[in-house]
Amino acid sequence: MTSNELPGLYIHVPFCLSKCRYCSFYSVSSPELIPEFVKNVVREISFYKAAFHSFDTIYLGGGTPSLLCLEQIDEILDTVRQSFEVDGKAEITIEVNPGDISHEYLKALRAAGINRLNIGVQAFDDHILKFLGRRHTAREAATSLDAARKACFENIGIDLIYGVRGQDILSWRQTLKKTVSLAPEHLSCYQLSLDPQTPLYHHYRQEGFSLPAEDEALEFFMTTSQVLTDAGYIHYEVSNFARSDAFKSRHNLKYWRHLPYLGLGPAAHSFKDRNRWWNLANVDAYVKNVSENRTPVEQTENLSIEQLSLEALFLGLRTKGGIDLTQYRNCYSVDLLSEKKQTIDELIKNKLVELKKGRLVPTLAGMAVADSLALI
């Protein structure tokens, strides 16, 4: 296995001081459970020593991982390094909330070996932030980037959300302009989606609000791509932009390329050798299982070649690199050009995909409807 095919390690830290109104990821507002969680996630690591040997990306996500104190983060990372071989040039990311971090905390994260930050900014507009249920202000968001630079972070990612009630294209352009002025190395720009389990979903229904119509959503998407590519960013995945190839999210690329990954913590997902499994989405149940030396896995599925090929098609057509047709044929025994010739010809005619050097790649218009492209 080459270095760019090594598995990634994801650690889910399922704690928040308060739950954002739009968030559907598993988390709880019970920070008093953090010490017990840390003790057991460290124990869970030992369950996988035989199945996984090396990692070249580590990602602490959540939830709000920056709620962990530095000693707790050190304990987790030290246990990972003692249990597995971690590549010397590994990308080690932690998600942080702008309102929770200080210069001293960030300096200590950097000293612990974390070399990439993902900052949950979401907006540079206080009204939008309040509507989404975020705890930080626009000023704190900007200040967090300055603090990260002073702490010697040279790989910073920002998350933004568009299509929020009360936001128009002009205000979104202003958000993008503000973001570009701060020069993060990576940007993830997501259209707001509403999960029925979230408070914001019920608020939209009660008030008769709606998400942007198809034409408006397309305008948001195209505007995002145009503004950021004009500023020098590579639009390398539907929602993701990097200042250069070196700053693409190496960890997320593993998901999009069907490479193996191990997920630890409540609700975390793992994938290896056609098997996908995921942990119980409950801190108490997770702790009980791990403390009794039982894997906290809720369910496992064995994916067929047909399922894997469809996933590879769906994921590949979300990325600027598209699908290597020879590699796809070798992996899944499917010759897309011959078996899907009529459909692909139609997509090419409609300028949704292109054939480039043996790859089937989406155009910008194709990336805008990437989920539909996978139906070929």
DRENLO-434530 format. One record per residue (C-alpha): residue number from 1; residue in three letters; x, y, z. Coordinates in nm, 4 decimals, padded with zeros to 6 digits. Example, Ala and Ser with C-alpha at 12.3 -4.5 7.8 and 13.67 -1.06 7.14 Angstrom:
% DRENLO-434530
num;residu;xx;yy;zz
1;ALA;01.2300;-00.4500;00.7800
2;SER;01.3670;-00.1060;00.7140
***
This chain:
% DRENLO-434530
num;residu;xx;yy;zz
1;MET;00.0000;00.0000;00.0000
2;THR;00.1514;00.3326;-00.1067
3;SER;00.1588;00.6343;00.1225
4;ASN;-00.1297;00.8027;-00.0578
5;GLU;-00.3410;00.4905;-00.0023
6;LEU;-00.2876;00.4624;00.3724
7;PRO;-00.6049;00.4621;00.5825
8;GLY;-00.7307;00.7704;00.7616
9;LEU;-00.8325;00.7905;01.1261
10;TYR;-01.1419;00.9838;01.2326
11;ILE;-01.2221;01.0487;01.6003
12;HIS;-01.5706;01.1787;01.6745
13;VAL;-01.5913;01.4072;01.9776
14;PRO;-01.9676;01.4291;02.0361
15;PHE;-01.9897;01.7278;02.2687
16;CYS;-02.1142;02.0840;02.2243
17;LEU;-02.1922;02.3576;02.4743
18;SER;-02.5113;02.4157;02.2765
19;LYS;-02.6621;02.2486;01.9724
20;CYS;-02.6744;02.4512;01.6503
21;ARG;-03.0267;02.4668;01.5097
22;TYR;-02.9341;02.3151;01.1718
23;CYS;-02.6922;02.0428;01.2854
24;SER;-02.7854;01.6773;01.2314
25;PHE;-02.4511;01.5294;01.3434
26;TYR;-02.4626;01.3357;01.6674
27;SER;-02.3632;01.5453;01.9668
28;VAL;-02.4818;01.6141;02.3194
29;SER;-02.4675;01.9190;02.5468
30;SER;-02.3100;01.7235;02.8321
31;PRO;-01.9459;01.8298;02.8678
32;GLU;-01.9313;01.6614;03.2092
33;LEU;-01.9149;01.3301;03.0198
34;ILE;-01.5926;01.4254;02.8408
35;PRO;-01.3487;01.2599;03.0880
36;GLU;-01.5311;00.9264;03.0643
37;PHE;-01.5467;00.9597;02.6855
38;VAL;-01.1712;01.0222;02.6609
39;LYS;-01.0942;00.7221;02.8814
40;ASN;-01.3023;00.4969;02.6595
41;VAL;-01.2005;00.6308;02.3192
42;VAL;-00.8420;00.5598;02.4261
43;ARG;-00.9526;00.2069;02.5148
44;GLU;-01.1381;00.1682;02.1828
45;ILE;-00.8121;00.2362;01.9988
46;SER;-00.6734;-00.0921;02.1308
47;PHE;-00.9564;-00.2876;01.9651
48;TYR;-00.8170;-00.2123;01.6186
49;LYS;-00.4422;-00.2716;01.6522
50;ALA;-00.4639;-00.5898;01.4444
51;ALA;-00.6967;-00.4503;01.1755
52;PHE;-00.5183;-00.1194;01.1110
53;HIS;-00.1458;-00.0552;01.1189
54;SER;-00.0690;00.2857;00.9690
55;PHE;-00.2389;00.6197;00.9156
56;ASP;-00.1360;00.9329;00.7293
57;THR;-00.4362;01.1462;00.8258
58;ILE;-00.5990;01.1985;01.1637
59;TYR;-00.9144;01.4051;01.1954
60;LEU;-01.0759;01.5094;01.5250
61;GLY;-01.4307;01.6109;01.4382
62;GLY;-01.7569;01.6601;01.6173
63;GLY;-01.9362;01.8009;01.7909
64;THR;-01.6794;02.0484;01.9140
65;PRO;-01.3399;01.8817;01.9678
66;SER;-01.1953;02.2123;02.0907
67;LEU;-01.3953;02.1582;02.4125
68;LEU;-01.1339;01.8996;02.5075
69;CYS;-00.8516;02.0294;02.7226
70;LEU;-00.4980;01.9986;02.5912
71;GLU;-00.4129;01.7097;02.8238
72;GLN;-00.7090;01.5111;02.6871
73;ILE;-00.6085;01.5771;02.3264
74;ASP;-00.2496;01.4803;02.4072
75;GLU;-00.3678;01.1564;02.5678
76;ILE;-00.5690;01.0601;02.2607
77;LEU;-00.2958;01.1458;02.0098
78;ASP;-00.0212;00.9843;02.2188
79;THR;-00.2225;00.6623;02.2382
80;VAL;-00.2753;00.6690;01.8613
81;ARG;00.0991;00.7105;01.8044
82;GLN;00.1809;00.4302;02.0480
83;SER;-00.0763;00.1950;01.8927
84;PHE;-00.0241;00.2620;01.5207
85;GLU;00.2414;00.3876;01.2850
86;VAL;00.1617;00.7499;01.2032
87;ASP;00.3278;00.8858;00.8899
88;GLY;00.5848;01.1551;00.9645
89;LYS;00.4064;01.3909;00.7263
90;ALA;00.0566;01.3033;00.8431
91;GLU;-00.2189;01.5615;00.8090
92;ILE;-00.3618;01.6029;01.1596
93;THR;-00.6777;01.8141;01.1731
94;ILE;-00.8981;01.9378;01.4537
95;GLU;-01.2289;02.1178;01.4166
96;VAL;-01.2564;02.4270;01.6347
97;ASN;-01.5314;02.6715;01.7205
98;PRO;-01.4289;03.0382;01.6866
99;GLY;-01.5745;03.1302;02.0241
100;ASP;-01.3877;02.8646;02.2217
101;ILE;-01.0244;02.9132;02.1288
102;SER;-00.7426;03.1345;02.2502
103;HIS;-00.3958;03.2036;02.1162
104;GLU;-00.2465;02.9962;02.3996
105;TYR;-00.4766;02.7005;02.3265
106;LEU;-00.3914;02.7120;01.9569
107;LYS;-00.0181;02.7285;02.0278
108;ALA;-00.0494;02.4202;02.2445
109;LEU;-00.2455;02.2374;01.9721
110;ARG;00.0330;02.3158;01.7282
111;ALA;00.2920;02.1886;01.9772
112;ALA;00.0911;01.8658;02.0121
113;GLY;00.1477;01.7954;01.6424
114;ILE;-00.1836;01.9195;01.5032
115;ASN;-00.0979;02.0907;01.1748
116;ARG;-00.4392;02.1706;01.0280
117;LEU;-00.7385;02.3593;01.1663
118;ASN;-01.0932;02.3479;01.0397
119;ILE;-01.2809;02.6478;01.1785
120;GLY;-01.6611;02.6349;01.1897
121;VAL;-01.7205;02.9949;01.0847
122;GLN;-02.0444;02.9369;00.8832
123;ALA;-02.0989;03.3110;00.8271
124;PHE;-01.9500;03.6571;00.8772
125;ASP;-02.2935;03.8041;00.9473
126;ASP;-02.4170;03.8235;01.3075
127;HIS;-02.7816;03.7949;01.2028
128;ILE;-02.7160;03.4751;01.0074
129;LEU;-02.5051;03.3334;01.2900
130;LYS;-02.7838;03.3988;01.5412
131;PHE;-03.0438;03.2460;01.3076
132;LEU;-02.8297;02.9305;01.2762
133;GLY;-02.7819;02.9097;01.6513
134;ARG;-02.4064;02.9672;01.6479
135;ARG;-02.2456;03.0915;01.9708
136;HIS;-01.9740;03.3074;01.8142
137;THR;-01.9907;03.6471;01.6454
138;ALA;-01.8582;03.7549;01.3077
139;ARG;-01.5802;03.9437;01.4819
140;GLU;-01.4790;03.6341;01.6805
141;ALA;-01.4710;03.4366;01.3564
142;ALA;-01.2221;03.6778;01.1991
143;THR;-01.0202;03.6996;01.5198
144;SER;-00.9895;03.3206;01.5348
145;LEU;-00.8056;03.3162;01.2026
146;ASP;-00.5660;03.5833;01.3196
147;ALA;-00.4990;03.3863;01.6384
148;ALA;-00.4387;03.0714;01.4341
149;ARG;-00.1832;03.2485;01.2153
150;LYS;-00.0027;03.3815;01.5228
151;ALA;00.0055;03.0240;01.6552
152;CYS;00.1922;02.9245;01.3354
153;PHE;-00.0869;02.7314;01.1623
154;GLU;-00.0200;02.7319;00.7885
155;ASN;-00.3100;02.5086;00.6846
156;ILE;-00.6466;02.6525;00.7859
157;GLY;-00.9867;02.5520;00.6553
158;ILE;-01.3142;02.7411;00.6981
159;ASP;-01.6701;02.6082;00.6765
160;LEU;-01.9411;02.8361;00.5345
161;ILE;-02.3149;02.7867;00.4781
162;TYR;-02.5225;02.9515;00.2068
163;GLY;-02.8886;02.9509;00.1164
164;VAL;-02.9928;03.0626;00.4664
165;ARG;-03.3178;03.2534;00.5227
166;GLY;-03.2460;03.6266;00.4964
167;GLN;-02.9356;03.5790;00.2827
168;ASP;-02.9200;03.6906;-00.0798
169;ILE;-02.6520;03.6692;-00.3483
170;LEU;-02.5161;04.0137;-00.2636
171;SER;-02.4653;03.9339;00.1054
172;TRP;-02.3175;03.5959;00.0121
173;ARG;-02.0685;03.7691;-00.2192
174;GLN;-01.9716;03.9939;00.0715
175;THR;-01.9156;03.6860;00.2888
176;LEU;-01.6943;03.5320;00.0218
177;LYS;-01.5041;03.8590;-00.0213
178;LYS;-01.4429;03.8767;00.3538
179;THR;-01.3293;03.5133;00.3547
180;VAL;-01.0873;03.5646;00.0663
181;SER;-00.9355;03.8631;00.2473
182;LEU;-00.8482;03.6294;00.5362
183;ALA;-00.6753;03.3899;00.2923
184;PRO;-00.7581;03.0480;00.4386
185;GLU;-00.5920;02.7565;00.2605
186;HIS;-00.9185;02.5631;00.2323
187;LEU;-01.2884;02.6416;00.2103
188;SER;-01.5939;02.4190;00.2415
189;CYS;-01.9106;02.5935;00.1219
190;TYR;-02.2301;02.4004;00.1850
191;GLN;-02.5860;02.4814;00.0917
192;LEU;-02.8109;02.4695;00.3979
193;SER;-03.0017;02.1442;00.4243
194;LEU;-03.2777;02.0719;00.6731
195;ASP;-03.2882;01.7407;00.8552
196;PRO;-03.6322;01.6624;01.0044
197;GLN;-03.4622;01.5959;01.3384
198;THR;-03.3311;01.9521;01.3696
199;PRO;-03.4989;02.2545;01.5332
200;LEU;-03.4363;02.4657;01.2233
201;TYR;-03.6385;02.2232;01.0096
202;HIS;-03.9387;02.2692;01.2385
203;HIS;-03.8867;02.6465;01.2474
204;TYR;-03.8943;02.6596;00.8660
205;ARG;-04.2138;02.4550;00.8591
206;GLN;-04.3864;02.6629;01.1271
207;GLU;-04.2965;02.9923;00.9600
208;GLY;-04.3638;02.8726;00.6070
209;PHE;-04.0023;02.9347;00.5054
210;SER;-03.8443;02.7423;00.2207
211;LEU;-03.4958;02.6650;00.0990
212;PRO;-03.3771;02.8386;-00.2205
213;ALA;-03.5528;02.7275;-00.5382
214;GLU;-03.3483;02.5408;-00.7984
215;ASP;-03.2541;02.8523;-00.9976
216;GLU;-03.1480;03.0445;-00.6867
217;ALA;-02.9530;02.7473;-00.5500
218;LEU;-02.7704;02.7225;-00.8830
219;GLU;-02.6883;03.0942;-00.8680
220;PHE;-02.5417;03.0525;-00.5176
221;PHE;-02.3330;02.7576;-00.6375
222;MET;-02.2053;02.9291;-00.9521
223;THR;-02.1325;03.2522;-00.7666
224;THR;-01.9329;03.0613;-00.5051
225;SER;-01.7248;02.8878;-00.7690
226;GLN;-01.6673;03.2030;-00.9720
227;VAL;-01.5638;03.4226;-00.6788
228;LEU;-01.3311;03.1641;-00.5276
229;THR;-01.1687;03.0440;-00.8495
230;ASP;-01.1144;03.4083;-00.9503
231;ALA;-00.9338;03.4436;-00.6169
232;GLY;-00.7043;03.1532;-00.7041
233;TYR;-00.8784;02.8603;-00.5340
234;ILE;-00.9161;02.5176;-00.6972
235;HIS;-01.2770;02.3973;-00.7023
236;TYR;-01.1848;02.0327;-00.6515
237;GLU;-01.5087;01.8898;-00.5118
238;VAL;-01.8692;02.0089;-00.5249
239;SER;-01.8441;02.1904;-00.1907
240;ASN;-01.4668;02.2190;-00.1460
241;PHE;-01.1976;02.4630;-00.2548
242;ALA;-00.8226;02.4638;-00.1936
243;ARG;-00.5586;02.7287;-00.2507
244;SER;-00.3390;02.4620;-00.4158
245;ASP;-00.3259;02.0834;-00.4550
246;ALA;-00.1166;02.0692;-00.1374
247;PHE;-00.4069;02.2093;00.0638
248;LYS;-00.6803;01.9729;-00.0508
249;SER;-00.8227;01.7880;00.2485
250;ARG;-00.6195;01.4679;00.2389
251;HIS;-00.8497;01.3071;00.4925
252;ASN;-01.1727;01.3774;00.3045
253;LEU;-01.0137;01.2634;-00.0201
254;LYS;-01.0009;00.9146;00.1313
255;TYR;-01.3799;00.9108;00.1596
256;TRP;-01.4206;01.0231;-00.2001
257;ARG;-01.1671;00.7667;-00.3280
258;HIS;-01.3025;00.4672;-00.1349
259;LEU;-00.9834;00.4312;00.0671
260;PRO;-01.0039;00.2644;00.4096
261;TYR;-01.0662;00.4663;00.7230
262;LEU;-01.1238;00.3925;01.0896
263;GLY;-01.3775;00.5860;01.2932
264;LEU;-01.3630;00.5986;01.6727
265;GLY;-01.6160;00.7442;01.9151
266;PRO;-01.9983;00.7465;01.9191
267;ALA;-02.1627;00.7453;01.5720
268;ALA;-01.8258;00.7209;01.3914
269;HIS;-01.8160;00.5251;01.0636
270;SER;-01.5401;00.2967;00.9349
271;PHE;-01.4653;00.1315;00.6014
272;LYS;-01.2247;-00.1448;00.4992
273;ASP;-01.2232;-00.4378;00.2552
274;ARG;-01.5795;-00.3837;00.1336
275;ASN;-01.7057;-00.3668;00.4922
276;ARG;-01.8622;-00.0576;00.6439
277;TRP;-01.9552;-00.0340;01.0112
278;TRP;-02.0642;00.2368;01.2473
279;ASN;-02.0729;00.2907;01.6215
280;LEU;-02.3685;00.3454;01.8490
281;ALA;-02.4867;00.7064;01.8397
282;ASN;-02.5195;00.7300;02.2158
283;VAL;-02.2439;00.8322;02.4573
284;ASP;-02.3727;00.6232;02.7489
285;ALA;-02.4159;00.3090;02.5388
286;TYR;-02.0770;00.3679;02.3772
287;VAL;-01.9040;00.4023;02.7143
288;LYS;-02.0809;00.0968;02.8562
289;ASN;-01.9760;-00.1250;02.5651
290;VAL;-01.6149;-00.0113;02.5502
291;SER;-01.5668;-00.0222;02.9280
292;GLU;-01.6839;-00.3849;02.9157
293;ASN;-01.4348;-00.4595;02.6349
294;ARG;-01.7024;-00.4889;02.3669
295;THR;-01.6805;-00.3053;02.0379
296;PRO;-01.9462;-00.0315;02.0341
297;VAL;-02.0510;-00.1179;01.6777
298;GLU;-02.4195;-00.0699;01.6058
299;GLN;-02.4258;-00.2260;01.2605
300;THR;-02.2033;-00.3669;00.9856
301;GLU;-02.2689;-00.4037;00.6164
302;ASN;-02.0783;-00.5937;00.3515
303;LEU;-02.0936;-00.4022;00.0246
304;SER;-02.1314;-00.5860;-00.3045
305;ILE;-01.9215;-00.4952;-00.6076
306;GLU;-02.2341;-00.3367;-00.7558
307;GLN;-02.2831;-00.1175;-00.4484
308;LEU;-01.9177;-00.0158;-00.4462
309;SER;-01.9244;00.0692;-00.8158
310;LEU;-02.2309;00.2913;-00.7710
311;GLU;-02.0709;00.4674;-00.4741
312;ALA;-01.7494;00.5185;-00.6707
313;LEU;-01.9541;00.6702;-00.9531
314;PHE;-02.1439;00.8991;-00.7150
315;LEU;-01.8314;01.0126;-00.5297
316;GLY;-01.6068;01.0419;-00.8336
317;LEU;-01.8471;01.2642;-01.0253
318;ARG;-01.8526;01.5069;-00.7324
319;THR;-01.4809;01.5777;-00.7818
320;LYS;-01.2873;01.7785;-01.0368
321;GLY;-01.0711;01.4720;-01.1035
322;GLY;-01.3725;01.2642;-01.2024
323;ILE;-01.3343;00.8927;-01.2718
324;ASP;-01.0337;00.7119;-01.4158
325;LEU;-01.2144;00.4872;-01.6639
326;THR;-00.9426;00.2203;-01.6812
327;GLN;-00.9125;00.1998;-01.3049
328;TYR;-01.2920;00.1863;-01.2727
329;ARG;-01.3095;-00.1007;-01.5234
330;ASN;-01.0337;-00.2911;-01.3441
331;CYS;-01.1958;-00.2460;-01.0021
332;TYR;-01.5603;-00.3089;-01.0877
333;SER;-01.5563;-00.4917;-01.4254
334;VAL;-01.7670;-00.2151;-01.5766
335;ASP;-01.6713;-00.0403;-01.9004
336;LEU;-01.8638;00.2829;-01.8624
337;LEU;-01.7933;00.4074;-02.2137
338;SER;-01.9470;00.1019;-02.3763
339;GLU;-02.2154;00.0072;-02.1257
340;LYS;-02.3377;00.3640;-02.0698
341;LYS;-02.2460;00.5077;-02.4100
342;GLN;-02.5828;00.6638;-02.4965
343;THR;-02.6205;00.8319;-02.1570
344;ILE;-02.2611;00.9573;-02.1501
345;ASP;-02.2908;01.0909;-02.5038
346;GLU;-02.6017;01.2833;-02.3962
347;LEU;-02.4233;01.4236;-02.0910
348;ILE;-02.1312;01.5323;-02.3080
349;LYS;-02.3709;01.6948;-02.5533
350;ASN;-02.5337;01.8849;-02.2662
351;LYS;-02.1890;01.9913;-02.1407
352;LEU;-02.2290;01.8188;-01.8051
353;VAL;-01.9282;01.5871;-01.8408
354;GLU;-01.6128;01.5687;-02.0515
355;LEU;-01.3655;01.2994;-02.1500
356;LYS;-01.0119;01.4052;-02.0589
357;LYS;-00.7077;01.1791;-02.0844
358;GLY;-00.8979;00.8617;-02.0026
359;ARG;-01.1108;01.0209;-01.7333
360;LEU;-01.4799;01.1032;-01.7181
361;VAL;-01.4900;01.4416;-01.5463
362;PRO;-01.7793;01.6705;-01.4556
363;THR;-01.7923;02.0246;-01.5889
364;LEU;-01.8839;02.3029;-01.3478
365;ALA;-02.2452;02.2694;-01.4642
366;GLY;-02.2152;01.8957;-01.4015
367;MET;-02.0806;01.9466;-01.0512
368;ALA;-02.3841;02.1637;-00.9802
369;VAL;-02.6065;01.8586;-01.0430
370;ALA;-02.3525;01.5952;-00.9352
371;ASP;-02.6045;01.3801;-00.7478
372;SER;-02.8025;01.3386;-01.0694
373;LEU;-02.4958;01.2495;-01.2744
374;ALA;-02.4441;00.9353;-01.0695
375;LEU;-02.7736;00.8017;-01.2065
376;ILE;-02.6023;00.7132;-01.5351
***
